[in-house]
C-alpha cells in the first residue's frame, strides 16, 4: 500500500508545507465548504466527516472482473505510476470484448471503435 493511502494526515501536512500555509489538522482533515462543515458531494451517496482513504479501494469491492479487465486493458501501462498493480495478469481479449455493466449497444460499439483507434494511433 502506498504511504499516501495509509497516512492522509501526513500528506496533507506535506501539502501545507509546500504551500507554505499553517497545518491545522482540525481544518485540513475536516471537509468544509465556505468554512462550514460539509458532508461532501459524493456520487456514491456516502456522507463523510473527515478525509478518508476508503474511496481509494472502493473499486475493488464494486467493480466486476470484466469491468476491472476493461480498465486494465486501457490503463495497464500507467497503473504502477499511480500505485496500482494490474490484478488480472496480461491483457485479454475477453476484457476487451465483454460488455461493461449497463453499457448499451451503441455505447459498446462506440467505445470499442475508439479503443481500437487509440491503439492504432498510439495514444
Biotite code that builds the C-alpha atoms (Angstrom):
import biotite.structure as struc

atoms = struc.array([
    struc.Atom([0.000, 0.000, 0.000], chain_id="A", res_id=1, res_name="UNK", atom_name="CA", element="C"),
    struc.Atom([1.344, 3.382, -0.920], chain_id="A", res_id=2, res_name="UNK", atom_name="CA", element="C"),
    struc.Atom([2.023, 5.685, 2.013], chain_id="A", res_id=3, res_name="UNK", atom_name="CA", element="C"),
    struc.Atom([-0.475, 8.334, 0.833], chain_id="A", res_id=4, res_name="UNK", atom_name="CA", element="C"),
    struc.Atom([-3.237, 5.759, 1.175], chain_id="A", res_id=5, res_name="UNK", atom_name="CA", element="C"),
    struc.Atom([-2.271, 4.846, 4.707], chain_id="A", res_id=6, res_name="UNK", atom_name="CA", element="C"),
    struc.Atom([-1.454, 8.299, 6.057], chain_id="A", res_id=7, res_name="UNK", atom_name="CA", element="C"),
    struc.Atom([-3.622, 11.081, 4.611], chain_id="A", res_id=8, res_name="UNK", atom_name="CA", element="C"),
    struc.Atom([-2.764, 13.385, 7.523], chain_id="A", res_id=9, res_name="UNK", atom_name="CA", element="C"),
    struc.Atom([0.944, 13.091, 6.723], chain_id="A", res_id=10, res_name="UNK", atom_name="CA", element="C"),
    struc.Atom([0.323, 14.026, 3.105], chain_id="A", res_id=11, res_name="UNK", atom_name="CA", element="C"),
    struc.Atom([-1.927, 16.932, 3.999], chain_id="A", res_id=12, res_name="UNK", atom_name="CA", element="C"),
    struc.Atom([0.878, 18.207, 6.239], chain_id="A", res_id=13, res_name="UNK", atom_name="CA", element="C"),
    struc.Atom([3.271, 17.955, 3.291], chain_id="A", res_id=14, res_name="UNK", atom_name="CA", element="C"),
    struc.Atom([0.809, 19.829, 1.066], chain_id="A", res_id=15, res_name="UNK", atom_name="CA", element="C"),
    struc.Atom([0.516, 22.613, 3.654], chain_id="A", res_id=16, res_name="UNK", atom_name="CA", element="C"),
    struc.Atom([4.298, 22.809, 3.965], chain_id="A", res_id=17, res_name="UNK", atom_name="CA", element="C"),
    struc.Atom([4.642, 23.018, 0.193], chain_id="A", res_id=18, res_name="UNK", atom_name="CA", element="C"),
    struc.Atom([2.024, 25.775, 0.014], chain_id="A", res_id=19, res_name="UNK", atom_name="CA", element="C"),
    struc.Atom([3.684, 27.488, 2.968], chain_id="A", res_id=20, res_name="UNK", atom_name="CA", element="C"),
    struc.Atom([0.452, 27.618, 4.953], chain_id="A", res_id=21, res_name="UNK", atom_name="CA", element="C"),
    struc.Atom([-0.102, 26.559, 8.522], chain_id="A", res_id=22, res_name="UNK", atom_name="CA", element="C"),
    struc.Atom([-1.107, 22.963, 9.145], chain_id="A", res_id=23, res_name="UNK", atom_name="CA", element="C"),
    struc.Atom([-4.216, 22.769, 11.309], chain_id="A", res_id=24, res_name="UNK", atom_name="CA", element="C"),
    struc.Atom([-5.498, 19.160, 11.385], chain_id="A", res_id=25, res_name="UNK", atom_name="CA", element="C"),
    struc.Atom([-8.949, 20.221, 12.594], chain_id="A", res_id=26, res_name="UNK", atom_name="CA", element="C"),
    struc.Atom([-9.257, 22.306, 9.426], chain_id="A", res_id=27, res_name="UNK", atom_name="CA", element="C"),
    struc.Atom([-7.277, 20.409, 6.828], chain_id="A", res_id=28, res_name="UNK", atom_name="CA", element="C"),
    struc.Atom([-8.671, 16.973, 7.697], chain_id="A", res_id=29, res_name="UNK", atom_name="CA", element="C"),
    struc.Atom([-12.302, 18.069, 8.040], chain_id="A", res_id=30, res_name="UNK", atom_name="CA", element="C"),
    struc.Atom([-14.335, 18.653, 4.868], chain_id="A", res_id=31, res_name="UNK", atom_name="CA", element="C"),
    struc.Atom([-15.768, 22.169, 4.718], chain_id="A", res_id=32, res_name="UNK", atom_name="CA", element="C"),
    struc.Atom([-17.445, 24.339, 2.159], chain_id="A", res_id=33, res_name="UNK", atom_name="CA", element="C"),
    struc.Atom([-17.014, 28.074, 2.580], chain_id="A", res_id=34, res_name="UNK", atom_name="CA", element="C"),
    struc.Atom([-15.895, 27.426, 6.156], chain_id="A", res_id=35, res_name="UNK", atom_name="CA", element="C"),
    struc.Atom([-18.939, 25.330, 7.124], chain_id="A", res_id=36, res_name="UNK", atom_name="CA", element="C"),
    struc.Atom([-18.832, 21.598, 7.809], chain_id="A", res_id=37, res_name="UNK", atom_name="CA", element="C"),
    struc.Atom([-19.721, 19.691, 4.669], chain_id="A", res_id=38, res_name="UNK", atom_name="CA", element="C"),
    struc.Atom([-20.606, 16.029, 4.203], chain_id="A", res_id=39, res_name="UNK", atom_name="CA", element="C"),
    struc.Atom([-19.344, 16.191, 0.650], chain_id="A", res_id=40, res_name="UNK", atom_name="CA", element="C"),
    struc.Atom([-20.596, 15.776, -2.840], chain_id="A", res_id=41, res_name="UNK", atom_name="CA", element="C"),
    struc.Atom([-20.493, 12.020, -3.071], chain_id="A", res_id=42, res_name="UNK", atom_name="CA", element="C"),
    struc.Atom([-21.668, 10.269, -6.214], chain_id="A", res_id=43, res_name="UNK", atom_name="CA", element="C"),
    struc.Atom([-21.964, 7.139, -4.080], chain_id="A", res_id=44, res_name="UNK", atom_name="CA", element="C"),
    struc.Atom([-24.304, 8.860, -1.604], chain_id="A", res_id=45, res_name="UNK", atom_name="CA", element="C"),
    struc.Atom([-21.799, 8.292, 1.204], chain_id="A", res_id=46, res_name="UNK", atom_name="CA", element="C"),
    struc.Atom([-21.517, 11.097, 3.739], chain_id="A", res_id=47, res_name="UNK", atom_name="CA", element="C"),
    struc.Atom([-18.225, 11.717, 5.468], chain_id="A", res_id=48, res_name="UNK", atom_name="CA", element="C"),
    struc.Atom([-16.922, 13.793, 8.332], chain_id="A", res_id=49, res_name="UNK", atom_name="CA", element="C"),
    struc.Atom([-13.197, 13.571, 7.668], chain_id="A", res_id=50, res_name="UNK", atom_name="CA", element="C"),
    struc.Atom([-10.900, 12.819, 4.788], chain_id="A", res_id=51, res_name="UNK", atom_name="CA", element="C"),
    struc.Atom([-10.645, 9.124, 4.183], chain_id="A", res_id=52, res_name="UNK", atom_name="CA", element="C"),
    struc.Atom([-8.670, 6.678, 2.120], chain_id="A", res_id=53, res_name="UNK", atom_name="CA", element="C"),
    struc.Atom([-11.722, 4.419, 1.758], chain_id="A", res_id=54, res_name="UNK", atom_name="CA", element="C"),
    struc.Atom([-12.629, 5.654, -1.767], chain_id="A", res_id=55, res_name="UNK", atom_name="CA", element="C"),
    struc.Atom([-9.161, 4.677, -2.983], chain_id="A", res_id=56, res_name="UNK", atom_name="CA", element="C"),
    struc.Atom([-10.011, 0.976, -2.657], chain_id="A", res_id=57, res_name="UNK", atom_name="CA", element="C"),
    struc.Atom([-13.786, 1.100, -3.194], chain_id="A", res_id=58, res_name="UNK", atom_name="CA", element="C"),
    struc.Atom([-13.359, -0.074, -6.774], chain_id="A", res_id=59, res_name="UNK", atom_name="CA", element="C"),
    struc.Atom([-12.077, -3.423, -5.517], chain_id="A", res_id=60, res_name="UNK", atom_name="CA", element="C"),
    struc.Atom([-15.469, -4.161, -3.940], chain_id="A", res_id=61, res_name="UNK", atom_name="CA", element="C"),
    struc.Atom([-17.708, -2.599, -6.554], chain_id="A", res_id=62, res_name="UNK", atom_name="CA", element="C"),
    struc.Atom([-16.268, -3.499, -9.960], chain_id="A", res_id=63, res_name="UNK", atom_name="CA", element="C"),
    struc.Atom([-16.780, -6.875, -11.597], chain_id="A", res_id=64, res_name="UNK", atom_name="CA", element="C"),
    struc.Atom([-13.864, -8.846, -13.019], chain_id="A", res_id=65, res_name="UNK", atom_name="CA", element="C"),
    struc.Atom([-14.949, -7.778, -16.530], chain_id="A", res_id=66, res_name="UNK", atom_name="CA", element="C"),
    struc.Atom([-15.014, -4.107, -15.508], chain_id="A", res_id=67, res_name="UNK", atom_name="CA", element="C"),
    struc.Atom([-11.575, -4.383, -13.918], chain_id="A", res_id=68, res_name="UNK", atom_name="CA", element="C"),
    struc.Atom([-10.390, -6.064, -17.114], chain_id="A", res_id=69, res_name="UNK", atom_name="CA", element="C"),
    struc.Atom([-11.727, -3.183, -19.204], chain_id="A", res_id=70, res_name="UNK", atom_name="CA", element="C"),
    struc.Atom([-9.920, -0.613, -17.058], chain_id="A", res_id=71, res_name="UNK", atom_name="CA", element="C"),
    struc.Atom([-6.720, -2.639, -17.089], chain_id="A", res_id=72, res_name="UNK", atom_name="CA", element="C"),
    struc.Atom([-6.934, -3.066, -20.864], chain_id="A", res_id=73, res_name="UNK", atom_name="CA", element="C"),
    struc.Atom([-6.755, 0.715, -21.243], chain_id="A", res_id=74, res_name="UNK", atom_name="CA", element="C"),
    struc.Atom([-4.756, 1.833, -18.208], chain_id="A", res_id=75, res_name="UNK", atom_name="CA", element="C"),
    struc.Atom([-2.338, -1.027, -17.531], chain_id="A", res_id=76, res_name="UNK", atom_name="CA", element="C"),
    struc.Atom([0.793, 0.879, -18.541], chain_id="A", res_id=77, res_name="UNK", atom_name="CA", element="C"),
    struc.Atom([0.074, 3.855, -16.253], chain_id="A", res_id=78, res_name="UNK", atom_name="CA", element="C"),
    struc.Atom([-1.324, 1.965, -13.261], chain_id="A", res_id=79, res_name="UNK", atom_name="CA", element="C"),
    struc.Atom([2.015, 1.468, -11.429], chain_id="A", res_id=80, res_name="UNK", atom_name="CA", element="C"),
    struc.Atom([2.725, 5.190, -11.685], chain_id="A", res_id=81, res_name="UNK", atom_name="CA", element="C"),
    struc.Atom([-0.394, 5.802, -9.565], chain_id="A", res_id=82, res_name="UNK", atom_name="CA", element="C"),
    struc.Atom([0.218, 2.995, -7.088], chain_id="A", res_id=83, res_name="UNK", atom_name="CA", element="C"),
    struc.Atom([-1.962, 0.292, -8.644], chain_id="A", res_id=84, res_name="UNK", atom_name="CA", element="C"),
    struc.Atom([-0.781, -3.089, -9.811], chain_id="A", res_id=85, res_name="UNK", atom_name="CA", element="C"),
    struc.Atom([-2.802, -4.875, -12.501], chain_id="A", res_id=86, res_name="UNK", atom_name="CA", element="C"),
    struc.Atom([-4.870, -7.688, -10.953], chain_id="A", res_id=87, res_name="UNK", atom_name="CA", element="C"),
    struc.Atom([-5.715, -9.788, -13.966], chain_id="A", res_id=88, res_name="UNK", atom_name="CA", element="C"),
    struc.Atom([-2.336, -10.616, -15.498], chain_id="A", res_id=89, res_name="UNK", atom_name="CA", element="C"),
    struc.Atom([-1.914, -9.790, -19.162], chain_id="A", res_id=90, res_name="UNK", atom_name="CA", element="C"),
    struc.Atom([-4.465, -8.013, -21.324], chain_id="A", res_id=91, res_name="UNK", atom_name="CA", element="C"),
    struc.Atom([-7.079, -10.480, -22.510], chain_id="A", res_id=92, res_name="UNK", atom_name="CA", element="C"),
    struc.Atom([-9.418, -10.402, -25.461], chain_id="A", res_id=93, res_name="UNK", atom_name="CA", element="C"),
    struc.Atom([-12.304, -11.181, -23.077], chain_id="A", res_id=94, res_name="UNK", atom_name="CA", element="C"),
    struc.Atom([-11.586, -7.999, -21.120], chain_id="A", res_id=95, res_name="UNK", atom_name="CA", element="C"),
    struc.Atom([-11.838, -6.048, -24.351], chain_id="A", res_id=96, res_name="UNK", atom_name="CA", element="C"),
    struc.Atom([-14.988, -7.654, -25.776], chain_id="A", res_id=97, res_name="UNK", atom_name="CA", element="C"),
    struc.Atom([-17.035, -8.222, -22.598], chain_id="A", res_id=98, res_name="UNK", atom_name="CA", element="C"),
    struc.Atom([-19.692, -5.507, -22.193], chain_id="A", res_id=99, res_name="UNK", atom_name="CA", element="C"),
    struc.Atom([-19.349, -3.270, -19.166], chain_id="A", res_id=100, res_name="UNK", atom_name="CA", element="C"),
    struc.Atom([-22.276, -3.286, -16.740], chain_id="A", res_id=101, res_name="UNK", atom_name="CA", element="C"),
    struc.Atom([-25.068, -1.061, -18.056], chain_id="A", res_id=102, res_name="UNK", atom_name="CA", element="C"),
    struc.Atom([-23.393, -0.469, -21.403], chain_id="A", res_id=103, res_name="UNK", atom_name="CA", element="C"),
    struc.Atom([-25.932, -0.103, -24.227], chain_id="A", res_id=104, res_name="UNK", atom_name="CA", element="C"),
    struc.Atom([-25.201, -1.491, -27.713], chain_id="A", res_id=105, res_name="UNK", atom_name="CA", element="C"),
    struc.Atom([-24.413, 1.913, -29.222], chain_id="A", res_id=106, res_name="UNK", atom_name="CA", element="C"),
    struc.Atom([-22.045, 2.759, -26.334], chain_id="A", res_id=107, res_name="UNK", atom_name="CA", element="C"),
    struc.Atom([-20.434, -0.671, -26.635], chain_id="A", res_id=108, res_name="UNK", atom_name="CA", element="C"),
    struc.Atom([-19.654, -0.227, -30.332], chain_id="A", res_id=109, res_name="UNK", atom_name="CA", element="C"),
    struc.Atom([-18.507, 3.352, -29.902], chain_id="A", res_id=110, res_name="UNK", atom_name="CA", element="C"),
    struc.Atom([-16.137, 2.585, -27.032], chain_id="A", res_id=111, res_name="UNK", atom_name="CA", element="C"),
    struc.Atom([-14.590, -0.400, -28.828], chain_id="A", res_id=112, res_name="UNK", atom_name="CA", element="C"),
    struc.Atom([-14.062, 1.612, -32.022], chain_id="A", res_id=113, res_name="UNK", atom_name="CA", element="C"),
    struc.Atom([-12.416, 4.425, -30.021], chain_id="A", res_id=114, res_name="UNK", atom_name="CA", element="C"),
    struc.Atom([-10.253, 1.916, -28.165], chain_id="A", res_id=115, res_name="UNK", atom_name="CA", element="C"),
    struc.Atom([-9.043, 0.358, -31.392], chain_id="A", res_id=116, res_name="UNK", atom_name="CA", element="C"),
    struc.Atom([-8.430, 3.787, -32.906], chain_id="A", res_id=117, res_name="UNK", atom_name="CA", element="C"),
    struc.Atom([-6.397, 4.850, -29.876], chain_id="A", res_id=118, res_name="UNK", atom_name="CA", element="C"),
    struc.Atom([-4.335, 1.664, -30.015], chain_id="A", res_id=119, res_name="UNK", atom_name="CA", element="C"),
    struc.Atom([-3.594, 2.218, -33.693], chain_id="A", res_id=120, res_name="UNK", atom_name="CA", element="C"),
    struc.Atom([-2.523, 5.847, -33.310], chain_id="A", res_id=121, res_name="UNK", atom_name="CA", element="C"),
    struc.Atom([-0.539, 5.130, -30.149], chain_id="A", res_id=122, res_name="UNK", atom_name="CA", element="C"),
    struc.Atom([-2.433, 7.208, -27.614], chain_id="A", res_id=123, res_name="UNK", atom_name="CA", element="C"),
])
